[in-house]
Every structure is written in structure tokens, then in C-alpha cells.
Amino acid sequence: MNATTLTKADLVDGIYENVNRNRAEVKDIVEDLLNIMKNSIKKDHALLISGFGKFEAYGKTARRGRNPQTDESITLPPRKVVVFRLSRKFREELNG
């Protein structure tokens, strides 16, 4: 399977081809949308897009780890991670 990555520029190009706006306006709209999404995840710890999926942020506690180069035991600090879960409808489309 040969996977390609959809970039922000690809999003801008795809929208630009379908709307009556100039490329700079489309780029600003995409940037605004991504900022709204990021702020929602930071503030509410979740972003639900019906028919697509849900982004959720949660905290991980500090844990013990190991430096693979030195085999030294270290403590990894607490951090936040984001997970994405497909909606049931999109999962069915993907696998259907």
C-alpha cells in the first residue's frame, strides 16, 4: 500500500478549485478552521465532527522509562496526548 500525505497546501488547493475565492482567502479560512479546532481541543479536551470522528486530549501521568542508548532509568514527565476515533458511519464507509 503506497500512502500519500494530505498537506495543508493540498487542502487549500482542493478548496480553491471548488469555490469562488482567491487562494490567499482560502488559505486564511483553512488557517482559521485549524485554529478553531486546536483551541477547542486545548480548552474542551475534545472536538467532535459528526460523520467523521472525535479528537480527544487527555493527560498521561509521569512514568518510569529507560534511555535505550545508555540503559539508564529515567522518569518521563506527565504530558498530554491527542487521540482520534473514527465515527461509526465513517468506519463503515472505510471498510464497506
PDB file as gemmi writes it, atoms N, CA and C in Angstrom:
CRYST1    1.000    1.000    1.000  90.00  90.00  90.00 P 1                      
ATOM      1  N   MET A   1       0.845  -1.184   0.000  1.00  0.00           N  
ATOM      2  CA  MET A   1       0.000   0.000   0.000  1.00  0.00           C  
ATOM      3  C   MET A   1       0.889   1.246   0.000  1.00  0.00           C  
ATOM      4  N   ASN A   2       0.709   2.097  -0.955  1.00  0.00           N  
ATOM      5  CA  ASN A   2       1.500   3.312  -1.063  1.00  0.00           C  
ATOM      6  C   ASN A   2       0.673   4.485  -0.531  1.00  0.00           C  
ATOM      7  N   ALA A   3       1.023   4.980   0.642  1.00  0.00           N  
ATOM      8  CA  ALA A   3       0.271   6.056   1.280  1.00  0.00           C  
ATOM      9  C   ALA A   3       0.876   7.413   0.931  1.00  0.00           C  
ATOM     10  N   THR A   4       0.018   8.367   0.682  1.00  0.00           N  
ATOM     11  CA  THR A   4       0.466   9.742   0.498  1.00  0.00           C  
ATOM     12  C   THR A   4      -0.145  10.568   1.620  1.00  0.00           C  
ATOM     13  N   THR A   5       0.468  11.669   1.902  1.00  0.00           N  
ATOM     14  CA  THR A   5       0.013  12.528   2.980  1.00  0.00           C  
ATOM     15  C   THR A   5      -0.681  13.754   2.409  1.00  0.00           C  
ATOM     16  N   LEU A   6      -1.871  14.021   2.900  1.00  0.00           N  
ATOM     17  CA  LEU A   6      -2.601  15.218   2.523  1.00  0.00           C  
ATOM     18  C   LEU A   6      -2.080  16.364   3.377  1.00  0.00           C  
ATOM     19  N   THR A   7      -1.549  17.393   2.752  1.00  0.00           N  
ATOM     20  CA  THR A   7      -0.977  18.514   3.483  1.00  0.00           C  
ATOM     21  C   THR A   7      -1.966  19.675   3.567  1.00  0.00           C  
ATOM     22  N   LYS A   8      -1.610  20.671   4.363  1.00  0.00           N  
ATOM     23  CA  LYS A   8      -2.432  21.877   4.456  1.00  0.00           C  
ATOM     24  C   LYS A   8      -2.531  22.554   3.090  1.00  0.00           C  
ATOM     25  N   ALA A   9      -1.433  22.561   2.342  1.00  0.00           N  
ATOM     26  CA  ALA A   9      -1.435  23.146   0.995  1.00  0.00           C  
ATOM     27  C   ALA A   9      -2.393  22.381   0.076  1.00  0.00           C  
ATOM     28  N   ASP A  10      -2.461  21.052   0.225  1.00  0.00           N  
ATOM     29  CA  ASP A  10      -3.397  20.252  -0.568  1.00  0.00           C  
ATOM     30  C   ASP A  10      -4.842  20.618  -0.223  1.00  0.00           C  
ATOM     31  N   LEU A  11      -5.110  20.843   1.059  1.00  0.00           N  
ATOM     32  CA  LEU A  11      -6.450  21.271   1.471  1.00  0.00           C  
ATOM     33  C   LEU A  11      -6.808  22.603   0.821  1.00  0.00           C  
ATOM     34  N   VAL A  12      -5.877  23.541   0.884  1.00  0.00           N  
ATOM     35  CA  VAL A  12      -6.105  24.864   0.290  1.00  0.00           C  
ATOM     36  C   VAL A  12      -6.377  24.717  -1.202  1.00  0.00           C  
ATOM     37  N   ASP A  13      -5.560  23.936  -1.893  1.00  0.00           N  
ATOM     38  CA  ASP A  13      -5.748  23.738  -3.336  1.00  0.00           C  
ATOM     39  C   ASP A  13      -7.098  23.105  -3.651  1.00  0.00           C  
ATOM     40  N   GLY A  14      -7.485  22.081  -2.865  1.00  0.00           N  
ATOM     41  CA  GLY A  14      -8.755  21.412  -3.094  1.00  0.00           C  
ATOM     42  C   GLY A  14      -9.941  22.330  -2.911  1.00  0.00           C  
ATOM     43  N   ILE A  15      -9.898  23.163  -1.889  1.00  0.00           N  
ATOM     44  CA  ILE A  15     -10.991  24.109  -1.646  1.00  0.00           C  
ATOM     45  C   ILE A  15     -10.968  25.205  -2.706  1.00  0.00           C  
ATOM     46  N   TYR A  16      -9.787  25.693  -3.032  1.00  0.00           N  
ATOM     47  CA  TYR A  16      -9.632  26.756  -4.033  1.00  0.00           C  
ATOM     48  C   TYR A  16     -10.268  26.361  -5.366  1.00  0.00           C  
ATOM     49  N   GLU A  17     -10.118  25.103  -5.761  1.00  0.00           N  
ATOM     50  CA  GLU A  17     -10.669  24.632  -7.033  1.00  0.00           C  
ATOM     51  C   GLU A  17     -12.191  24.586  -7.031  1.00  0.00           C  
ATOM     52  N   ASN A  18     -12.813  24.592  -5.834  1.00  0.00           N  
ATOM     53  CA  ASN A  18     -14.264  24.439  -5.744  1.00  0.00           C  
ATOM     54  C   ASN A  18     -15.019  25.682  -5.288  1.00  0.00           C  
ATOM     55  N   VAL A  19     -14.323  26.763  -4.998  1.00  0.00           N  
ATOM     56  CA  VAL A  19     -15.010  27.971  -4.535  1.00  0.00           C  
ATOM     57  C   VAL A  19     -14.575  29.178  -5.357  1.00  0.00           C  
ATOM     58  N   ASN A  20     -15.344  30.215  -5.239  1.00  0.00           N  
ATOM     59  CA  ASN A  20     -15.068  31.441  -5.981  1.00  0.00           C  
ATOM     60  C   ASN A  20     -14.335  32.437  -5.075  1.00  0.00           C  
ATOM     61  N   ARG A  21     -13.160  32.052  -4.616  1.00  0.00           N  
ATOM     62  CA  ARG A  21     -12.317  32.885  -3.753  1.00  0.00           C  
ATOM     63  C   ARG A  21     -10.892  32.807  -4.250  1.00  0.00           C  
ATOM     64  N   ASN A  22     -10.083  33.805  -3.878  1.00  0.00           N  
ATOM     65  CA  ASN A  22      -8.675  33.700  -4.267  1.00  0.00           C  
ATOM     66  C   ASN A  22      -7.932  32.806  -3.282  1.00  0.00           C  
ATOM     67  N   ARG A  23      -6.774  32.343  -3.688  1.00  0.00           N  
ATOM     68  CA  ARG A  23      -6.012  31.368  -2.907  1.00  0.00           C  
ATOM     69  C   ARG A  23      -5.661  31.907  -1.514  1.00  0.00           C  
ATOM     70  N   ALA A  24      -5.351  33.194  -1.401  1.00  0.00           N  
ATOM     71  CA  ALA A  24      -4.990  33.782  -0.103  1.00  0.00           C  
ATOM     72  C   ALA A  24      -6.176  33.730   0.859  1.00  0.00           C  
ATOM     73  N   GLU A  25      -7.395  33.998   0.359  1.00  0.00           N  
ATOM     74  CA  GLU A  25      -8.590  33.930   1.208  1.00  0.00           C  
ATOM     75  C   GLU A  25      -8.833  32.496   1.679  1.00  0.00           C  
ATOM     76  N   VAL A  26      -8.670  31.553   0.765  1.00  0.00           N  
ATOM     77  CA  VAL A  26      -8.869  30.148   1.121  1.00  0.00           C  
ATOM     78  C   VAL A  26      -7.845  29.725   2.167  1.00  0.00           C  
ATOM     79  N   LYS A  27      -6.591  30.143   2.001  1.00  0.00           N  
ATOM     80  CA  LYS A  27      -5.549  29.802   2.968  1.00  0.00           C  
ATOM     81  C   LYS A  27      -5.906  30.353   4.350  1.00  0.00           C  
ATOM     82  N   ASP A  28      -6.391  31.595   4.404  1.00  0.00           N  
ATOM     83  CA  ASP A  28      -6.795  32.198   5.680  1.00  0.00           C  
ATOM     84  C   ASP A  28      -7.954  31.431   6.316  1.00  0.00           C  
ATOM     85  N   ILE A  29      -8.907  30.984   5.507  1.00  0.00           N  
ATOM     86  CA  ILE A  29     -10.054  30.228   6.024  1.00  0.00           C  
ATOM     87  C   ILE A  29      -9.587  28.902   6.603  1.00  0.00           C  
ATOM     88  N   VAL A  30      -8.697  28.206   5.897  1.00  0.00           N  
ATOM     89  CA  VAL A  30      -8.174  26.932   6.389  1.00  0.00           C  
ATOM     90  C   VAL A  30      -7.404  27.156   7.701  1.00  0.00           C  
ATOM     91  N   GLU A  31      -6.585  28.205   7.749  1.00  0.00           N  
ATOM     92  CA  GLU A  31      -5.843  28.523   8.986  1.00  0.00           C  
ATOM     93  C   GLU A  31      -6.802  28.797  10.135  1.00  0.00           C  
ATOM     94  N   ASP A  32      -7.864  29.573   9.865  1.00  0.00           N  
ATOM     95  CA  ASP A  32      -8.853  29.876  10.908  1.00  0.00           C  
ATOM     96  C   ASP A  32      -9.530  28.597  11.400  1.00  0.00           C  
ATOM     97  N   LEU A  33      -9.912  27.714  10.481  1.00  0.00           N  
ATOM     98  CA  LEU A  33     -10.552  26.460  10.857  1.00  0.00           C  
ATOM     99  C   LEU A  33      -9.633  25.614  11.734  1.00  0.00           C  
ATOM    100  N   LEU A  34      -8.377  25.497  11.352  1.00  0.00           N  
ATOM    101  CA  LEU A  34      -7.429  24.709  12.143  1.00  0.00           C  
ATOM    102  C   LEU A  34      -7.199  25.320  13.518  1.00  0.00           C  
ATOM    103  N   ASN A  35      -7.171  26.651  13.598  1.00  0.00           N  
ATOM    104  CA  ASN A  35      -7.016  27.320  14.904  1.00  0.00           C  
ATOM    105  C   ASN A  35      -8.229  27.069  15.797  1.00  0.00           C  
ATOM    106  N   ILE A  36      -9.430  27.096  15.213  1.00  0.00           N  
ATOM    107  CA  ILE A  36     -10.645  26.800  15.986  1.00  0.00           C  
ATOM    108  C   ILE A  36     -10.576  25.374  16.517  1.00  0.00           C  
ATOM    109  N   MET A  37     -10.133  24.445  15.674  1.00  0.00           N  
ATOM    110  CA  MET A  37     -10.024  23.044  16.083  1.00  0.00           C  
ATOM    111  C   MET A  37      -9.000  22.883  17.203  1.00  0.00           C  
ATOM    112  N   LYS A  38      -7.822  23.500  17.046  1.00  0.00           N  
ATOM    113  CA  LYS A  38      -6.779  23.395  18.072  1.00  0.00           C  
ATOM    114  C   LYS A  38      -7.247  23.984  19.397  1.00  0.00           C  
ATOM    115  N   ASN A  39      -7.879  25.171  19.339  1.00  0.00           N  
ATOM    116  CA  ASN A  39      -8.341  25.820  20.567  1.00  0.00           C  
ATOM    117  C   ASN A  39      -9.425  25.001  21.256  1.00  0.00           C  
ATOM    118  N   SER A  40     -10.287  24.361  20.481  1.00  0.00           N  
ATOM    119  CA  SER A  40     -11.330  23.520  21.061  1.00  0.00           C  
ATOM    120  C   SER A  40     -10.716  22.343  21.803  1.00  0.00           C  
ATOM    121  N   ILE A  41      -9.733  21.705  21.207  1.00  0.00           N  
ATOM    122  CA  ILE A  41      -9.086  20.565  21.858  1.00  0.00           C  
ATOM    123  C   ILE A  41      -8.349  21.018  23.114  1.00  0.00           C  
ATOM    124  N   LYS A  42      -7.676  22.175  23.048  1.00  0.00           N  
ATOM    125  CA  LYS A  42      -6.964  22.685  24.221  1.00  0.00           C  
ATOM    126  C   LYS A  42      -7.935  23.028  25.352  1.00  0.00           C  
ATOM    127  N   LYS A  43      -9.051  23.695  25.008  1.00  0.00           N  
ATOM    128  CA  LYS A  43      -9.975  24.194  26.012  1.00  0.00           C  
ATOM    129  C   LYS A  43     -10.920  23.110  26.526  1.00  0.00           C  
ATOM    130  N   ASP A  44     -11.553  22.401  25.620  1.00  0.00           N  
ATOM    131  CA  ASP A  44     -12.588  21.430  25.988  1.00  0.00           C  
ATOM    132  C   ASP A  44     -12.062  20.000  26.035  1.00  0.00           C  
ATOM    133  N   HIS A  45     -10.853  19.798  25.579  1.00  0.00           N  
ATOM    134  CA  HIS A  45     -10.237  18.476  25.531  1.00  0.00           C  
ATOM    135  C   HIS A  45     -10.938  17.523  24.569  1.00  0.00           C  
ATOM    136  N   ALA A  46     -11.831  18.046  23.699  1.00  0.00           N  
ATOM    137  CA  ALA A  46     -12.490  17.186  22.721  1.00  0.00           C  
ATOM    138  C   ALA A  46     -13.000  18.031  21.559  1.00  0.00           C  
ATOM    139  N   LEU A  47     -13.048  17.391  20.398  1.00  0.00           N  
ATOM    140  CA  LEU A  47     -13.600  18.016  19.195  1.00  0.00           C  
ATOM    141  C   LEU A  47     -14.328  16.934  18.429  1.00  0.00           C  
ATOM    142  N   LEU A  48     -15.643  17.071  18.300  1.00  0.00           N  
ATOM    143  CA  LEU A  48     -16.467  16.087  17.607  1.00  0.00           C  
ATOM    144  C   LEU A  48     -16.892  16.660  16.265  1.00  0.00           C  
ATOM    145  N   ILE A  49     -16.606  15.934  15.194  1.00  0.00           N  
ATOM    146  CA  ILE A  49     -17.052  16.300  13.858  1.00  0.00           C  
ATOM    147  C   ILE A  49     -17.956  15.169  13.391  1.00  0.00           C  
ATOM    148  N   SER A  50     -19.268  15.425  13.414  1.00  0.00           N  
ATOM    149  CA  SER A  50     -20.243  14.388  13.092  1.00  0.00           C  
ATOM    150  C   SER A  50     -19.961  13.773  11.734  1.00  0.00           C  
ATOM    151  N   GLY A  51     -20.056  12.463  11.665  1.00  0.00           N  
ATOM    152  CA  GLY A  51     -19.827  11.745  10.422  1.00  0.00           C  
ATOM    153  C   GLY A  51     -18.360  11.566  10.080  1.00  0.00           C  
ATOM    154  N   PHE A  52     -17.468  12.118  10.907  1.00  0.00           N  
ATOM    155  CA  PHE A  52     -16.029  11.999  10.656  1.00  0.00           C  
ATOM    156  C   PHE A  52     -15.336  11.321  11.822  1.00  0.00           C  
ATOM    157  N   GLY A  53     -15.398  11.954  12.998  1.00  0.00           N  
ATOM    158  CA  GLY A  53     -14.766  11.356  14.162  1.00  0.00           C  
ATOM    159  C   GLY A  53     -14.616  12.351  15.292  1.00  0.00           C  
ATOM    160  N   LYS A  54     -13.888  11.906  16.316  1.00  0.00           N  
ATOM    161  CA  LYS A  54     -13.713  12.714  17.517  1.00  0.00           C  
ATOM    162  C   LYS A  54     -12.246  12.749  17.917  1.00  0.00           C  
ATOM    163  N   PHE A  55     -11.745  13.955  18.143  1.00  0.00           N  
ATOM    164  CA  PHE A  55     -10.403  14.165  18.679  1.00  0.00           C  
ATOM    165  C   PHE A  55     -10.559  14.388  20.172  1.00  0.00           C  
ATOM    166  N   GLU A  56      -9.766  13.677  20.969  1.00  0.00           N  
ATOM    167  CA  GLU A  56      -9.824  13.848  22.415  1.00  0.00           C  
ATOM    168  C   GLU A  56      -8.418  13.988  22.975  1.00  0.00           C  
ATOM    169  N   ALA A  57      -8.264  14.939  23.902  1.00  0.00           N  
ATOM    170  CA  ALA A  57      -6.985  15.133  24.584  1.00  0.00           C  
ATOM    171  C   ALA A  57      -7.122  14.617  26.004  1.00  0.00           C  
ATOM    172  N   TYR A  58      -6.102  13.946  26.475  1.00  0.00           N  
ATOM    173  CA  TYR A  58      -6.104  13.513  27.864  1.00  0.00           C  
ATOM    174  C   TYR A  58      -4.680  13.524  28.394  1.00  0.00           C  
ATOM    175  N   GLY A  59      -4.582  13.610  29.710  1.00  0.00           N  
ATOM    176  CA  GLY A  59      -3.276  13.679  30.349  1.00  0.00           C  
ATOM    177  C   GLY A  59      -2.733  12.300  30.671  1.00  0.00           C  
ATOM    178  N   LYS A  60      -1.457  12.144  30.481  1.00  0.00           N  
ATOM    179  CA  LYS A  60      -0.763  10.916  30.892  1.00  0.00           C  
ATOM    180  C   LYS A  60       0.094  11.278  32.096  1.00  0.00           C  
ATOM    181  N   THR A  61       0.134  10.397  33.058  1.00  0.00           N  
ATOM    182  CA  THR A  61       0.921  10.667  34.255  1.00  0.00           C  
ATOM    183  C   THR A  61       2.399  10.397  33.988  1.00  0.00           C  
ATOM    184  N   ALA A  62       3.225  10.877  34.896  1.00  0.00           N  
ATOM    185  CA  ALA A  62       4.662  10.607  34.800  1.00  0.00           C  
ATOM    186  C   ALA A  62       4.871   9.103  34.916  1.00  0.00           C  
ATOM    187  N   ARG A  63       5.889   8.600  34.247  1.00  0.00           N  
ATOM    188  CA  ARG A  63       6.151   7.164  34.310  1.00  0.00           C  
ATOM    189  C   ARG A  63       7.638   6.888  34.194  1.00  0.00           C  
ATOM    190  N   ARG A  64       8.009   5.695  34.593  1.00  0.00           N  
ATOM    191  CA  ARG A  64       9.408   5.297  34.504  1.00  0.00           C  
ATOM    192  C   ARG A  64       9.697   4.853  33.077  1.00  0.00           C  
ATOM    193  N   GLY A  65      10.879   5.220  32.603  1.00  0.00           N  
ATOM    194  CA  GLY A  65      11.312   4.826  31.275  1.00  0.00           C  
ATOM    195  C   GLY A  65      12.781   4.456  31.304  1.00  0.00           C  
ATOM    196  N   ARG A  66      13.313   4.222  30.124  1.00  0.00           N  
ATOM    197  CA  ARG A  66      14.708   3.807  30.024  1.00  0.00           C  
ATOM    198  C   ARG A  66      15.317   4.451  28.802  1.00  0.00           C  
ATOM    199  N   ASN A  67      16.505   5.030  28.961  1.00  0.00           N  
ATOM    200  CA  ASN A  67      17.249   5.576  27.832  1.00  0.00           C  
ATOM    201  C   ASN A  67      17.850   4.386  27.079  1.00  0.00           C  
ATOM    202  N   PRO A  68      17.430   4.151  25.826  1.00  0.00           N  
ATOM    203  CA  PRO A  68      17.902   2.961  25.114  1.00  0.00           C  
ATOM    204  C   PRO A  68      19.396   3.006  24.773  1.00  0.00           C  
ATOM    205  N   GLN A  69      19.976   4.189  24.735  1.00  0.00           N  
ATOM    206  CA  GLN A  69      21.410   4.289  24.408  1.00  0.00           C  
ATOM    207  C   GLN A  69      22.297   3.966  25.609  1.00  0.00           C  
ATOM    208  N   THR A  70      21.859   4.399  26.808  1.00  0.00           N  
ATOM    209  CA  THR A  70      22.699   4.210  28.000  1.00  0.00           C  
ATOM    210  C   THR A  70      22.127   3.169  28.965  1.00  0.00           C  
ATOM    211  N   ASP A  71      20.904   2.710  28.698  1.00  0.00           N  
ATOM    212  CA  ASP A  71      20.204   1.770  29.572  1.00  0.00           C  
ATOM    213  C   ASP A  71      19.910   2.384  30.945  1.00  0.00           C  
ATOM    214  N   GLU A  72      20.050   3.702  31.056  1.00  0.00           N  
ATOM    215  CA  GLU A  72      19.795   4.409  32.309  1.00  0.00           C  
ATOM    216  C   GLU A  72      18.289   4.536  32.540  1.00  0.00           C  
ATOM    217  N   SER A  73      17.855   4.356  33.783  1.00  0.00           N  
ATOM    218  CA  SER A  73      16.465   4.525  34.167  1.00  0.00           C  
ATOM    219  C   SER A  73      16.163   6.018  34.282  1.00  0.00           C  
ATOM    220  N   ILE A  74      15.053   6.451  33.694  1.00  0.00           N  
ATOM    221  CA  ILE A  74      14.665   7.866  33.752  1.00  0.00           C  
ATOM    222  C   ILE A  74      13.183   7.954  34.083  1.00  0.00           C  
ATOM    223  N   THR A  75      12.752   9.141  34.502  1.00  0.00           N  
ATOM    224  CA  THR A  75      11.334   9.394  34.734  1.00  0.00           C  
ATOM    225  C   THR A  75      10.834  10.303  33.616  1.00  0.00           C  
ATOM    226  N   LEU A  76       9.846   9.817  32.881  1.00  0.00           N  
ATOM    227  CA  LEU A  76       9.249  10.613  31.806  1.00  0.00           C  
ATOM    228  C   LEU A  76       8.189  11.524  32.428  1.00  0.00           C  
ATOM    229  N   PRO A  77       8.210  12.808  32.102  1.00  0.00           N  
ATOM    230  CA  PRO A  77       7.284  13.754  32.726  1.00  0.00           C  
ATOM    231  C   PRO A  77       5.845  13.541  32.253  1.00  0.00           C  
ATOM    232  N   PRO A  78       4.880  14.067  33.029  1.00  0.00           N  
ATOM    233  CA  PRO A  78       3.484  13.991  32.576  1.00  0.00           C  
ATOM    234  C   PRO A  78       3.324  14.781  31.281  1.00  0.00           C  
ATOM    235  N   ARG A  79       2.361  14.368  30.452  1.00  0.00           N  
ATOM    236  CA  ARG A  79       2.156  15.056  29.175  1.00  0.00           C  
ATOM    237  C   ARG A  79       0.730  14.851  28.712  1.00  0.00           C  
ATOM    238  N   LYS A  80       0.331  15.636  27.748  1.00  0.00           N  
ATOM    239  CA  LYS A  80      -0.986  15.493  27.135  1.00  0.00           C  
ATOM    240  C   LYS A  80      -0.814  14.811  25.784  1.00  0.00           C  
ATOM    241  N   VAL A  81      -1.773  13.962  25.448  1.00  0.00           N  
ATOM    242  CA  VAL A  81      -1.780  13.307  24.153  1.00  0.00           C  
ATOM    243  C   VAL A  81      -3.157  13.489  23.528  1.00  0.00           C  
ATOM    244  N   VAL A  82      -3.211  13.431  22.208  1.00  0.00           N  
ATOM    245  CA  VAL A  82      -4.467  13.545  21.481  1.00  0.00           C  
ATOM    246  C   VAL A  82      -4.691  12.243  20.724  1.00  0.00           C  
ATOM    247  N   VAL A  83      -5.897  11.703  20.838  1.00  0.00           N  
ATOM    248  CA  VAL A  83      -6.265  10.509  20.092  1.00  0.00           C  
ATOM    249  C   VAL A  83      -7.430  10.862  19.165  1.00  0.00           C  
ATOM    250  N   PHE A  84      -7.546  10.118  18.070  1.00  0.00           N  
ATOM    251  CA  PHE A  84      -8.645  10.303  17.127  1.00  0.00           C  
ATOM    252  C   PHE A  84      -9.393   8.995  17.002  1.00  0.00           C  
ATOM    253  N   ARG A  85     -10.708   9.084  17.108  1.00  0.00           N  
ATOM    254  CA  ARG A  85     -11.557   7.906  16.941  1.00  0.00           C  
ATOM    255  C   ARG A  85     -12.530   8.169  15.793  1.00  0.00           C  
ATOM    256  N   LEU A  86     -12.521   7.271  14.810  1.00  0.00           N  
ATOM    257  CA  LEU A  86     -13.431   7.396  13.676  1.00  0.00           C  
ATOM    258  C   LEU A  86     -14.877   7.271  14.127  1.00  0.00           C  
ATOM    259  N   SER A  87     -15.764   7.988  13.448  1.00  0.00           N  
ATOM    260  CA  SER A  87     -17.189   7.792  13.710  1.00  0.00           C  
ATOM    261  C   SER A  87     -17.599   6.438  13.144  1.00  0.00           C  
ATOM    262  N   ARG A  88     -18.653   5.886  13.664  1.00  0.00           N  
ATOM    263  CA  ARG A  88     -19.139   4.594  13.187  1.00  0.00           C  
ATOM    264  C   ARG A  88     -19.469   4.668  11.689  1.00  0.00           C  
ATOM    265  N   LYS A  89     -20.114   5.767  11.292  1.00  0.00           N  
ATOM    266  CA  LYS A  89     -20.505   5.941   9.887  1.00  0.00           C  
ATOM    267  C   LYS A  89     -19.275   5.957   8.976  1.00  0.00           C  
ATOM    268  N   PHE A  90     -18.252   6.693   9.345  1.00  0.00           N  
ATOM    269  CA  PHE A  90     -17.029   6.777   8.520  1.00  0.00           C  
ATOM    270  C   PHE A  90     -16.297   5.434   8.518  1.00  0.00           C  
ATOM    271  N   ARG A  91     -16.278   4.741   9.659  1.00  0.00           N  
ATOM    272  CA  ARG A  91     -15.634   3.432   9.732  1.00  0.00           C  
ATOM    273  C   ARG A  91     -16.296   2.458   8.773  1.00  0.00           C  
ATOM    274  N   GLU A  92     -17.644   2.500   8.723  1.00  0.00           N  
ATOM    275  CA  GLU A  92     -18.382   1.627   7.802  1.00  0.00           C  
ATOM    276  C   GLU A  92     -18.065   1.976   6.350  1.00  0.00           C  
ATOM    277  N   GLU A  93     -17.972   3.281   6.037  1.00  0.00           N  
ATOM    278  CA  GLU A  93     -17.612   3.704   4.672  1.00  0.00           C  
ATOM    279  C   GLU A  93     -16.223   3.222   4.315  1.00  0.00           C  
ATOM    280  N   LEU A  94     -15.307   3.342   5.248  1.00  0.00           N  
ATOM    281  CA  LEU A  94     -13.919   2.971   5.012  1.00  0.00           C  
ATOM    282  C   LEU A  94     -13.769   1.469   4.787  1.00  0.00           C  
ATOM    283  N   ASN A  95     -14.507   0.691   5.548  1.00  0.00           N  
ATOM    284  CA  ASN A  95     -14.391  -0.767   5.471  1.00  0.00           C  
ATOM    285  C   ASN A  95     -15.451  -1.420   4.592  1.00  0.00           C  
ATOM    286  N   GLY A  96     -16.421  -0.627   4.119  1.00  0.00           N  
ATOM    287  CA  GLY A  96     -17.564  -1.180   3.409  1.00  0.00           C  
ATOM    288  C   GLY A  96     -17.326  -1.506   2.004  1.00  0.00           C  
TER     289      GLY A  96                                                      
END                                                                             
